[in-house]
């Protein structure tokens, strides 16, 4: 079982949530209700609930402000902005993928309908920029540019992810680029945006962004492994969900790229237009493993974690801040949900 998140993650949740609630409170009542449900604050009827996410990105954003010698509160609005973009991406991702559950309960589009969920996602994206620019500083303007670029890359990655579902010739390099865009870009932004907001020296911002890009790939690899072998009781998603959706995730593409009998059998299964039965899905998971996709993904996740540690060791930050960054990175690669 995964160890609990580092203390810095819960501290960031407590610091940043008021900023998030204030932002969502500016929306019209219906859109705010959908957004609050998606964020885990309320149930479908608007009653208080608690089923929120991990708050990893707010923790990284506030930690990056501390890395620049500022208080974590100086990075709170930037952290809220990153979390709002993340929430927007998940809300729209659920709609595009047709996912009916997230965090052990129905997704927002299932409860409120697609149009209301789409509008709520749009609203969260706009709120992100509004929240960030409300500081009115030059650092906030730079941070807004960073977040805008990261969001565009996220969208590019999501578009590639959707395209891959209908292709049989996805290469490992382009799959890795998709992961860098879809996941790595926003984590790189989260790891540097707090420092950027307080106008930290460029070498520090660059090092923190590079660290974030590496743990972003490690995060995606861990997520891809959970998408096949994760326990639904812990992940809150159906078993074998990525295979069910015929997603070309990194372990699957690695398995397909190897010239093995298991890889060829897997390719045939996924190319068959007929719906995959439960037996087919179980066989497909076994084939990914037998073809080396699982071992490759685990090794790559560790590689990116090792690279992130080397980047931090050379970065101009204090040992205690470095240790907190590494705690979060290790949690990301060892989690079970």
GUMILUM-833547 format. One line per 10 residues: number of its first residue (from 1); their letters; for each residue z negated, y, x negated of N, C-alpha, C, O. Coordinates in steps of 0.02 Angstrom, whole numbers. Atoms other than C-alpha are relative to their C-alpha. Layout:
<recs>
NUM	A	Z Y X Z Y X Z Y X Z Y X ~ ...
</recs>
This chain:
<recs>
1	XXXXXXXXXX	0 -60 -42 0 0 0 0 62 -44 -34 65 -95 ~ -4 -61 39 43 174 -63 -67 37 -2 -104 38 48 ~ 60 -41 5 -99 282 -128 9 62 44 66 81 57 ~ -7 -60 -41 -138 435 -21 33 56 -39 31 55 -101 ~ -32 -55 36 -41 594 -62 -51 38 -43 -110 38 -27 ~ 45 -40 42 -114 702 -202 -35 55 41 -9 77 92 ~ 39 -52 -35 -246 830 -149 40 64 10 31 99 59 ~ -39 -61 -4 -122 970 -182 45 1 61 63 54 87 ~ -44 4 -59 -14 908 -38 -38 22 63 -12 61 102 ~ 40 -20 -59 -152 924 93 -21 73 -5 -22 108 45
11	XXXXXXXXXX	17 -71 9 -205 1092 19 58 44 19 50 96 51 ~ -60 -39 -18 -26 1154 37 11 0 75 31 51 103 ~ -8 3 -72 -20 1094 217 -45 52 34 -24 89 78 ~ 47 -47 -30 -175 1195 260 20 72 -13 12 115 31 ~ -19 -69 18 -110 1350 170 63 22 37 67 79 60 ~ -66 -20 -24 68 1347 236 8 -6 76 48 30 105 ~ -9 11 -72 47 1286 415 -7 64 42 32 73 88 ~ 3 -63 -40 -11 1457 482 64 41 -4 84 72 45 ~ -64 -35 7 150 1533 413 53 -33 43 94 1 75 ~ -48 36 -41 251 1398 499 -12 13 74 35 25 112
21	XXXXXXXXXX	16 -11 -71 161 1419 664 16 71 22 40 82 77 ~ -16 -69 -17 181 1607 659 75 8 9 98 42 55 ~ -73 -5 -4 368 1588 628 25 -33 65 64 -2 102 ~ -23 35 -60 394 1459 767 -24 37 63 10 35 114 ~ 26 -38 -57 287 1567 883 44 59 20 35 87 74 ~ -45 -55 -17 423 1700 876 60 -23 42 99 18 65 ~ -56 27 -39 546 1585 965 -15 4 75 -72 14 95 ~ 10 5 -72 573 1576 1152 -41 -63 16 -39 -111 -23 ~ 47 55 -14 449 1457 1237 31 -70 -3 0 -116 -30 ~ -29 67 -1 569 1311 1263 19 -22 -71 5 -79 -90
31	XXXXXXXXXX	-20 18 68 640 1314 1086 -61 -11 -44 -62 -56 -86 ~ 62 9 37 465 1334 1015 -32 -67 16 -61 -99 -28 ~ 29 64 -20 409 1182 1113 37 -58 -34 6 -106 -58 ~ -39 52 34 551 1076 1043 -16 -1 -75 -27 -54 -104 ~ 14 -4 71 519 1138 866 -71 -24 -14 -82 -60 -63 ~ 69 22 9 331 1110 884 -7 -75 6 -46 -106 -30 ~ 0 73 -6 362 933 943 28 -33 -63 -1 -80 -89 ~ -32 28 60 478 898 797 -45 6 -61 -47 -39 -102 ~ 45 -10 56 351 969 675 -65 -38 7 -106 -39 -39 ~ 59 42 -10 216 858 750 -60 37 27 -115 9 27
41	XXXXXXXXXX	57 -39 -23 107 996 824 -19 -13 72 -77 -5 91 ~ 13 10 -71 124 952 1007 39 -60 26 87 -83 -5 ~ -37 55 -32 179 813 1124 56 29 43 67 90 42 ~ -58 -23 -39 327 823 1242 -19 51 53 24 91 73 ~ 22 -47 -51 224 921 1369 -33 63 -30 -58 105 7 ~ 28 -59 32 164 1048 1241 -74 -6 -17 -103 42 -42 ~ 71 8 17 -11 976 1221 -8 -13 -75 35 -44 -105 ~ 9 9 73 -83 978 1043 3 -73 -21 -21 -117 13 ~ -7 67 28 -42 827 936 -3 7 -76 -5 62 -103 ~ 0 -3 73 -46 780 754 41 -59 -26 16 -114 -33
51	XXXXXXXXXX	-44 53 26 102 681 687 48 30 -50 108 13 -51 ~ -42 -38 46 167 794 549 26 -40 -58 10 -99 -67 ~ -30 32 58 264 755 392 -45 2 -61 -105 13 -55 ~ 39 9 61 210 737 212 -19 65 -35 -65 66 -75 ~ 13 -65 32 213 923 160 12 -1 -75 -20 36 -112 ~ -14 3 72 284 876 -10 33 64 -24 16 90 -77 ~ -36 -59 22 401 1025 -19 -45 62 -1 -42 101 -49 ~ 48 -56 6 266 1155 25 -46 -8 -60 -62 42 -93 ~ 44 11 58 154 1075 -107 36 19 -65 7 51 -108 ~ -38 -17 60 291 1091 -238 13 74 -6 11 102 -60
61	XXXXXXXXXX	-15 -72 1 333 1269 -189 -62 41 -19 -57 86 -61 ~ 60 -37 18 153 1331 -197 -22 -16 -72 -49 27 -107 ~ 16 19 69 128 1235 -359 44 38 -50 21 54 -105 ~ -45 -37 45 278 1323 -435 -23 73 -7 -14 103 -60 ~ 29 -67 6 197 1491 -396 -59 -1 -49 -67 44 -90 ~ 56 8 47 41 1430 -486 24 -10 -71 -7 14 -118 ~ -27 11 67 148 1374 -632 19 66 -33 19 72 -94 ~ -17 -66 25 200 1556 -649 -61 45 -9 -55 104 -25 ~ 61 -38 8 18 1611 -655 -22 38 61 -69 78 57 ~ 18 -34 -62 10 1671 -475 -44 -45 42 -49 -105 29
71	XXXXXXXXXX	40 40 -46 -106 1614 -336 47 -39 46 103 -17 58 ~ -44 38 -45 -37 1479 -219 19 39 62 73 27 90 ~ -17 -39 -59 -43 1604 -76 62 43 -10 97 60 37 ~ -60 -40 14 94 1704 -164 63 -40 14 117 -12 25 ~ -58 42 -14 209 1556 -137 2 -27 70 45 -68 87 ~ 6 31 -66 158 1520 43 60 14 44 84 -31 79 ~ -57 -15 -43 301 1610 131 62 -37 -24 102 -61 16 ~ -57 38 26 428 1529 14 -7 -74 17 42 -107 35 ~ 12 71 -17 347 1359 45 16 -12 74 45 -63 91 ~ -15 7 -71 358 1387 233 76 1 12 101 -37 53
81	XXXXXXXXXX	-72 -5 -9 541 1435 217 34 -66 -19 78 -89 17 ~ -29 64 21 583 1275 122 -15 -54 52 28 -94 68 ~ 18 51 -50 489 1170 250 39 9 65 56 -40 98 ~ -39 -13 -60 582 1254 393 72 -26 -9 101 -53 38 ~ -66 27 14 749 1210 311 -1 -76 3 43 -108 31 ~ 7 73 -2 689 1032 286 -5 -25 72 27 -74 90 ~ 8 20 -70 636 1022 469 67 6 37 84 -37 77 ~ -67 -8 -30 806 1090 524 45 -58 -18 79 -86 26 ~ -46 53 22 896 959 420 -18 -67 33 26 -105 52 ~ 21 63 -31 793 815 491 17 0 75 37 -52 102
91	XXXXXXXXXX	-15 -4 -72 815 875 670 73 -14 14 90 -52 59 ~ -71 11 -9 1003 882 654 21 -69 -25 66 -101 4 ~ -15 67 27 1007 722 550 -14 -54 52 25 -100 60 ~ 16 49 -53 921 626 691 54 -2 53 72 -55 78 ~ -52 -3 -51 1054 686 812 64 -33 -26 95 -73 9 ~ -62 27 28 1200 644 698 -2 -75 -9 47 -110 2 ~ 7 72 12 1133 472 655 -18 -39 64 -16 -100 64 ~ 22 34 -62 1076 435 833 -67 -34 -7 -83 -80 30 ~ 66 30 9 902 394 768 -45 18 59 -50 76 79 ~ 40 -10 -60 784 372 915 -75 5 -14 -113 23 30
101	XXXXXXXXXX	71 -6 18 618 367 822 -9 34 -68 32 25 -113 ~ 20 -31 64 536 470 685 -75 6 2 -103 31 51 ~ 74 -3 5 355 457 629 -33 -32 61 -81 -6 89 ~ 31 42 -51 317 325 760 3 28 70 -38 9 112 ~ -8 -24 -69 374 422 913 72 22 10 109 30 -38 ~ -70 -18 -13 538 470 999 20 64 -35 -19 111 -40 ~ -24 -61 32 644 597 908 10 55 52 14 42 112 ~ -2 -58 -45 661 772 980 61 -3 47 55 16 105 ~ -59 0 -44 838 746 1046 -7 -51 56 20 -42 110 ~ 12 50 -52 783 590 1140 -44 30 56 -32 17 115
111	XXXXXXXXXX	48 -28 -48 642 687 1224 30 59 38 24 63 100 ~ -21 -63 -31 726 855 1257 76 5 11 100 52 43 ~ -73 -2 -6 913 814 1248 31 31 -62 0 69 -98 ~ -35 -24 59 1042 851 1115 7 76 -3 -7 106 -55 ~ -9 -73 4 1081 1034 1163 -64 37 -21 -62 81 -64 ~ 63 -34 17 897 1087 1155 -19 -14 -72 -45 30 -106 ~ 18 18 69 871 994 991 45 36 -50 22 59 -103 ~ -45 -36 44 1026 1072 912 -20 73 -6 -22 101 -60 ~ 22 -70 1 968 1247 962 -64 8 -40 -72 57 -76 ~ 63 -5 38 795 1213 892 13 -6 -75 -18 30 -114
121	XXXXXXXXXX	-18 5 71 871 1158 727 31 64 -26 13 87 -80 ~ -29 -64 20 977 1315 720 -53 53 -8 -52 92 -56 ~ 53 -50 2 823 1419 757 -44 -8 -62 -64 42 -93 ~ 42 13 59 722 1337 618 35 25 -63 3 52 -108 ~ -37 -23 59 859 1377 492 -2 76 -5 -12 103 -59 ~ 3 -73 0 864 1560 543 -70 24 -18 -79 72 -56 ~ 69 -19 15 674 1570 538 -16 -7 -74 -55 33 -101 ~ 13 10 72 675 1504 360 17 62 -40 -23 86 -80 ~ -21 -60 37 773 1652 294 -41 61 21 -59 102 -21 ~ 39 -56 -24 679 1775 403 -70 0 -31 -96 52 -51
131	XXXXXXXXXX	67 7 29 512 1709 340 0 18 -74 -46 52 -98 ~ -4 -12 72 565 1717 159 11 74 -14 -21 103 -58 ~ -18 -70 14 640 1892 167 -52 49 27 -49 109 11 ~ 52 -45 -27 489 1962 260 -44 29 -55 -76 80 -44 ~ 39 -28 56 405 1987 91 28 67 -24 -10 110 -47 ~ -30 -64 18 529 2126 55 1 15 -74 7 73 -94 ~ 0 -11 72 523 2101 -134 65 -25 -31 103 -63 0 ~ -60 24 35 661 2073 -262 -5 -75 -11 46 -110 -8 ~ 9 71 9 587 1902 -296 19 -39 63 48 -93 58 ~ -17 34 -63 606 1857 -112 76 -2 10 102 -50 37
141	XXXXXXXXXX	-73 -1 -6 789 1909 -116 31 -54 -45 76 -90 -23 ~ -25 53 44 820 1796 -267 -15 -69 30 28 -113 28 ~ 18 64 -29 727 1656 -181 43 -17 61 62 -74 71 ~ -43 12 -58 830 1679 -23 69 -23 -21 99 -66 11 ~ -65 23 25 989 1660 -124 -5 -73 -22 40 -112 -9 ~ 11 69 22 919 1501 -202 -2 -47 60 29 -100 60 ~ 7 43 -59 874 1431 -31 66 -6 37 82 -58 65 ~ -65 2 -32 1044 1478 40 47 -48 -35 82 -88 -2 ~ -43 46 38 1136 1386 -99 -23 -72 9 18 -117 18 ~ 26 67 -10 1021 1236 -81 18 -28 68 35 -86 76
151	XXXXXXXXXX	-16 22 -68 1052 1230 106 74 -18 6 92 -67 39 ~ -71 17 -1 1240 1235 80 14 -66 -34 55 -105 -10 ~ -8 64 34 1227 1092 -43 -26 -57 44 3 -111 46 ~ 28 51 -45 1118 996 80 52 -18 54 61 -77 69 ~ -51 12 -51 1253 1016 213 60 -38 -30 87 -83 2 ~ -54 36 34 1386 960 89 -18 -73 -9 24 -118 3 ~ 22 69 8 1284 805 51 -2 -38 65 15 -97 68 ~ 2 33 -65 1257 768 234 70 -17 25 81 -69 55 ~ -70 13 -20 1444 784 267 28 -61 -37 62 -103 -7 ~ -24 58 39 1481 661 126 -33 -64 25 0 -116 29
161	XXXXXXXXXX	36 59 -25 1348 541 192 32 -26 64 41 -86 72 ~ -33 20 -62 1432 541 362 68 -30 -14 87 -80 17 ~ -67 26 16 1605 516 287 -4 -70 -29 38 -113 -14 ~ 6 65 33 1545 368 183 -8 -57 50 10 -114 35 ~ 12 53 -48 1497 272 340 65 -32 24 65 -89 47 ~ -65 27 -24 1682 250 383 45 -20 -57 103 -38 -45 ~ -41 19 59 1743 213 206 -26 -63 -32 -86 -77 -31 ~ 19 62 35 1743 50 111 7 7 -76 -8 -40 -113 ~ -15 -8 71 1786 125 -60 -45 52 -33 -23 87 -78 ~ 45 -51 27 1634 233 -98 -23 -21 -70 -48 -76 -79
171	XXXXXXXXXX	20 14 68 1600 242 -285 -72 22 -13 -99 64 23 ~ 71 -14 15 1428 249 -364 -9 72 -23 -59 104 -6 ~ 6 -70 23 1461 418 -447 1 49 58 -39 96 60 ~ -3 -47 -56 1510 503 -285 -60 -10 46 -82 37 79 ~ 60 11 -39 1363 421 -196 -59 36 -32 -102 63 3 ~ 54 -36 35 1247 492 -329 7 75 11 -43 110 22 ~ -10 -72 -13 1325 665 -306 -22 17 70 -51 70 81 ~ 23 -10 -68 1295 649 -120 -76 6 3 -102 51 36 ~ 74 -2 1 1111 612 -153 -26 63 -34 -75 92 -12 ~ 21 -62 34 1098 758 -275 5 59 47 -38 103 48
181	XXXXXXXXXX	-8 -55 -48 1165 874 -140 -47 -6 59 -82 42 76 ~ 36 9 -62 1080 801 12 -76 6 -9 -110 34 34 ~ 72 2 11 906 780 -63 -22 40 -61 -70 78 -57 ~ 21 -32 62 898 843 -241 3 75 3 -39 109 -28 ~ -8 -73 0 957 1020 -202 -61 35 31 -85 84 3 ~ 57 -33 -32 815 1063 -83 -65 -12 -38 -107 33 -40 ~ 60 12 40 682 981 -192 2 42 -64 -50 67 -86 ~ -5 -45 58 748 1077 -344 -18 71 20 -52 106 -18 ~ 18 -66 -25 734 1235 -240 -75 5 12 -106 55 -7 ~ 71 -2 -14 559 1191 -182 -41 5 -64 -92 40 -66
191	XXXXXXXXXX	37 1 63 502 1161 -361 4 66 -39 -35 77 -85 ~ -10 -63 38 563 1332 -420 -8 62 42 -15 117 15 ~ -4 -59 -42 559 1447 -269 -64 42 -2 -61 103 4 ~ 61 -39 6 376 1495 -284 -1 42 -62 -20 101 -60 ~ -4 -38 63 400 1545 -465 52 55 5 41 110 -21 ~ -52 -51 -9 559 1637 -418 -26 58 42 -11 116 27 ~ 26 -52 -43 469 1732 -281 -44 49 -37 -43 109 -23 ~ 44 -44 38 342 1800 -404 34 25 -64 1 52 -109 ~ -41 -26 55 483 1841 -527 -23 -27 -68 -33 11 -116 ~ 18 33 63 434 1716 -661 59 3 -49 115 15 -28
201	XXXXXXXXXX	-54 1 50 534 1708 -825 52 -54 16 34 -108 41 ~ -54 46 -17 702 1623 -806 -7 -69 -30 8 -119 4 ~ 8 68 28 665 1479 -927 -47 -44 41 -36 -104 47 ~ 47 39 -42 518 1426 -818 33 -21 65 27 -78 86 ~ -34 15 -63 620 1436 -658 51 -56 -11 56 -102 29 ~ -51 50 15 760 1335 -738 -31 -69 -12 -5 -119 12 ~ 32 64 14 642 1200 -801 -28 -31 64 -22 -92 73 ~ 28 26 -63 556 1183 -632 56 -26 46 47 -76 80 ~ -56 23 -41 724 1170 -543 28 -66 -27 45 -111 12 ~ -24 62 30 781 1035 -666 -47 -58 16 -24 -113 32
211	XXXXXXXXXX	50 51 -19 620 939 -636 10 -20 73 10 -79 90 ~ -9 14 -71 648 954 -448 62 -41 14 62 -83 59 ~ -62 38 -10 825 889 -460 -11 -74 -18 15 -118 16 ~ 13 69 20 764 734 -552 -44 -36 51 -29 -93 70 ~ 42 34 -48 624 695 -430 35 -5 68 18 -47 109 ~ -39 6 -61 747 728 -289 39 -65 2 42 -98 53 ~ -37 64 3 853 582 -347 -49 -59 4 -33 -109 36 ~ 50 53 -5 697 476 -371 -23 -8 72 -32 -64 96 ~ 21 1 -70 643 523 -194 53 -35 42 36 -77 84 ~ -54 29 -40 814 475 -122 6 -75 -13 17 -114 34
221	XXXXXXXXXX	-3 71 16 815 309 -213 -57 -38 34 -48 -92 62 ~ 57 32 -35 641 269 -146 12 -2 75 -4 -52 108 ~ -15 -2 -72 697 322 28 52 -51 19 47 -83 71 ~ -53 49 -13 852 213 17 -29 -71 -1 -8 -113 38 ~ 32 66 2 745 63 -31 -40 -12 64 -39 -67 91 ~ 37 7 -62 633 96 119 46 -8 60 28 -40 110 ~ -48 5 -55 787 112 229 26 -70 10 55 -85 62 ~ -19 70 -7 822 -72 197 -62 -45 6 -66 -87 51 ~ 56 47 4 656 -154 154 -67 31 24 -119 -2 19 ~ 62 -31 -22 528 -31 225 -29 -34 62 7 -61 103
231	XXXXXXXXXX	36 28 -57 397 -91 349 3 50 58 -23 105 51 ~ -4 -47 -56 434 -12 520 -68 27 22 -72 83 47 ~ 67 -23 -19 247 -2 553 -23 59 -43 -65 99 -22 ~ 19 -55 45 233 117 405 52 56 0 34 114 -2 ~ -52 -52 4 402 206 402 12 36 66 35 92 67 ~ -14 -30 -65 411 239 589 73 -5 21 94 27 69 ~ -71 9 -16 594 185 589 13 -75 8 -24 -116 -18 ~ -15 71 -9 676 21 643 14 -35 -66 37 -3 -114 ~ -13 39 60 689 -118 514 75 0 -15 116 -1 30 ~ -70 6 22 850 -124 412 43 56 27 103 47 39
241	XXXXXXXXXX	-34 -55 -35 898 46 484 64 22 -35 114 36 -2 ~ -59 -23 35 1020 96 347 58 -50 4 116 -30 9 ~ -52 50 -8 1114 -68 356 27 -1 72 86 -10 83 ~ -20 -2 -70 1116 -58 545 51 56 12 99 48 51 ~ -45 -58 -7 1201 113 531 59 -4 -48 102 40 -48 ~ -53 10 50 1316 46 392 3 59 -49 57 78 -71 ~ 3 -54 47 1259 187 279 16 -25 -71 -2 -81 -89 ~ -15 16 70 1324 187 100 -53 33 -43 -40 84 -76 ~ 54 -27 41 1157 219 16 6 -27 -71 46 -71 -85 ~ -8 17 71 1131 202 -171 -10 -75 -14 31 -103 -50
251	XXXXXXXXXX	5 72 14 1064 22 -173 59 -40 27 82 -88 -4 ~ -56 36 -31 1204 -35 -56 63 10 -41 100 -38 -54 ~ -60 -14 40 1341 51 -157 -5 -34 -68 45 -58 -94 ~ 9 35 64 1268 -18 -319 14 -74 7 46 -105 -36 ~ -13 71 -12 1273 -192 -244 74 -13 10 101 -63 -14 ~ -71 8 -12 1452 -168 -187 41 10 -63 95 -19 -71 ~ -38 -16 61 1505 -100 -357 0 -57 -50 45 -62 -92 ~ 2 57 47 1453 -258 -450 49 -55 20 58 -69 79 ~ -49 54 -13 1582 -396 -466 -38 -66 7 -37 -108 -37 ~ 39 61 -13 1472 -530 -388 20 -30 66 48 4 110
261	XXXXXXXXXX	-14 33 -64 1493 -656 -251 -40 31 56 -15 39 112 ~ 42 -31 -51 1348 -577 -157 28 68 20 27 86 79 ~ -29 -65 -14 1429 -406 -172 62 -5 43 73 35 89 ~ -61 9 -39 1594 -470 -105 -16 -22 72 16 0 119 ~ 21 22 -66 1508 -558 40 -28 59 39 -15 66 99 ~ 28 -60 -32 1413 -396 78 56 46 23 54 73 78 ~ -57 -43 -18 1576 -297 77 35 -26 62 53 13 106 ~ -32 29 -60 1651 -418 203 -41 11 62 -14 26 115 ~ 44 -11 -58 1501 -404 318 5 71 25 12 83 85 ~ 0 -70 -20 1501 -214 316 68 24 24 72 72 62
271	XXXXXXXXXX	-67 -20 -21 1690 -204 339 18 -26 69 64 0 101 ~ -13 29 -66 1685 -310 497 -18 51 54 -76 72 58 ~ 15 -51 -51 1700 -188 645 -47 -24 54 -74 17 92 ~ 44 25 -52 1598 -302 757 -72 21 -15 -92 27 -73 ~ 71 -18 11 1415 -252 784 -35 -53 -41 -23 -113 -32 ~ 37 47 42 1299 -330 657 -59 -28 39 -99 9 67 ~ 57 32 -33 1178 -456 731 -62 6 -44 -58 26 -102 ~ 62 0 40 997 -468 673 6 -47 -58 -18 -33 -113 ~ -10 48 55 1046 -620 571 46 30 -53 34 21 -113 ~ -45 -34 47 1189 -520 492 -39 51 -42 -29 55 -103
281	XXXXXXXXXX	38 -52 35 1069 -379 448 -47 -30 -52 -53 -5 -108 ~ 44 34 47 945 -497 367 39 -27 -59 17 -23 -116 ~ -42 25 54 1084 -578 269 24 56 -45 26 49 -106 ~ -23 -57 39 1151 -408 216 -54 25 -48 -39 42 -105 ~ 56 -22 43 980 -358 148 -9 -48 -58 -20 -26 -115 ~ 5 49 53 971 -520 50 56 7 -50 46 -1 -111 ~ -58 -8 44 1145 -491 -19 -6 61 -45 13 59 -104 ~ 11 -60 41 1102 -315 -78 -47 -17 -58 -35 2 -115 ~ 48 21 51 955 -391 -171 33 -46 -51 27 -36 -111 ~ -31 49 45 1055 -537 -242 54 32 -44 64 11 -101
291	XXXXXXXXXX	-52 -33 38 1195 -421 -298 -27 51 -49 11 83 -85 ~ 31 -45 49 1071 -317 -398 -12 70 23 -36 112 -16 ~ 9 -69 -24 1065 -163 -288 -72 23 2 -87 80 -14 ~ 70 -19 -4 878 -167 -263 -29 13 -70 -62 64 -81 ~ 26 -8 68 836 -191 -447 29 63 -33 -6 99 -69 ~ -32 -59 28 961 -57 -497 -33 64 26 -48 109 -13 ~ 30 -60 -30 885 70 -376 -71 11 -26 -91 67 -40 ~ 68 -6 26 708 33 -434 1 25 -73 -40 67 -92 ~ -5 -21 70 760 53 -616 22 73 -5 -4 111 -46 ~ -24 -70 1 853 216 -580 -55 48 22 -61 102 -6
301	XXXXXXXXXX	55 -43 -22 704 288 -486 -49 12 -57 -71 68 -67 ~ 45 -8 57 594 255 -637 32 43 -54 -2 83 -86 ~ -35 -41 50 726 331 -751 -6 74 17 -22 114 -27 ~ 4 -71 -19 729 494 -653 -71 25 -4 -82 84 -20 ~ 70 -20 8 540 497 -651 -16 13 -73 -49 62 -90 ~ 11 -9 72 538 476 -841 32 65 -24 2 102 -63 ~ -34 -62 21 665 617 -862 -40 61 25 -47 110 -11 ~ 38 -56 -27 562 730 -748 -63 13 -43 -82 71 -53 ~ 59 -8 43 409 699 -858 19 34 -65 -19 76 -90 ~ -21 -32 63 506 746 -1014 15 74 10 0 115 -33
311	XXXXXXXXXX	-14 -71 -15 565 907 -933 -65 40 5 -70 94 -23 ~ 63 -36 -8 388 955 -885 -38 6 -66 -72 55 -78 ~ 36 -2 64 321 912 -1058 24 58 -43 -14 83 -85 ~ -28 -56 40 435 1046 -1131 -5 67 37 11 119 8 ~ 3 -62 -39 406 1174 -993 -62 41 -17 -114 12 -35 ~ 57 -44 17 292 1325 -1023 -51 5 57 -58 57 88 ~ 51 1 -53 156 1273 -900 -64 -32 -28 -63 -67 -78 ~ 64 26 23 -27 1228 -917 -7 -74 15 26 -99 61 ~ 7 72 -11 -83 1046 -928 -21 -20 70 1 -71 96 ~ 23 18 -67 -171 1048 -759 56 5 51 61 -36 97
321	XXXXXXXXXX	-57 -7 -45 -16 1112 -669 50 -56 -12 77 -85 35 ~ -46 55 17 92 985 -761 -24 -65 31 16 -104 57 ~ 28 62 -28 -24 846 -706 9 -4 75 23 -57 102 ~ -9 0 -73 -13 899 -523 73 -13 19 87 -49 66 ~ -71 14 -13 177 902 -529 14 -74 -9 49 -104 31 ~ -14 70 13 178 728 -604 -33 -46 51 -5 -98 68 ~ 32 39 -53 55 663 -475 45 -5 62 52 -57 93 ~ -44 0 -58 175 715 -338 62 -43 -14 84 -80 30 ~ -59 41 17 323 636 -429 -16 -74 4 25 -113 30 ~ 19 71 -3 231 471 -447 -11 -23 72 6 -79 89
331	XXXXXXX	10 17 -71 181 474 -264 68 -10 34 76 -57 73 ~ -66 5 -31 363 502 -215 32 -68 -14 62 -97 31 ~ -35 61 18 424 348 -308 -40 -64 18 -12 -119 14 ~ 40 59 -15 281 232 -256 -18 -6 75 -53 -53 94 ~ 21 -2 -70 266 275 -71 30 -59 39 81 -88 19 ~ -27 52 -43 291 147 68 19 27 69 32 -12 115 ~ -20 -30 -64 334 269 208 26 71 -12 46 105 35
</recs>
